[in-house]
């Protein structure tokens, strides 16, 4: 079975490489991937895929995919690359951050620790921000 990854509609969920982000952020990333895939409802080309920051930054196609970075700039090089350009759309106690581009192509979900990152992802999924991101990416009304 061949898999097809549409550059415009496959959402990359990007984790940092290394022991800490692999251990702490990758499980959270797979939960977010499942949430993206549930909302795709089997639509062709609409899916979430978990990759590392190294893949996104070293693959010339990486810049074309919509992407959600998981983990802060200290553990995820992709977050470090994009976070200064993304508006903060949610923060709590200066320890939980959700940032998202207005056009929906990029988002960063992170905290000052693993609990903060988990909280950022939970808020993103449960408070309608994932839907907003996917509406923009997938062109849903």
Steps between C-alpha positions, in 0.01 A plus 500: 500500500650832392453802721446838347596816689342814357725802555202724567284280722725254684567656840846437640519467878861589571693388808858572592767237458689373800429304813284754687261598217479141376408378847269783606363670188465215249215330693317834512563545127339164423193603700478816290547295181204281602289813557593636155423165336164474680401838359618401152243220504686305233510781244764436234823687572384632837700350782749567774856367488753518784853601395806648669626855477806365316280359221305825457806721501715279276236403244427766240137385482456561873424868454196424284314281749276653766668423831440505874813508717483323836745608770675825570790663318748341738409145394355547151710678236193549280324684782815710545489585129133609490391620844617861471284547188182343642248694704417363844131413499493338845724515804456402861722618785797553265548122493258381228508641146298448185613691195337486158539678168190682380499303175524175695811349345708498819432456870718442805370334817737505794555553866781573738496130593330180384185575700478841333545348153231239573267777619565703182410201283191423710374859470576502125299180445216555747433874462442511124844622394581178314176542304594858420843387379354218290227726356773731372725219374227288345294794373193400696231767542 
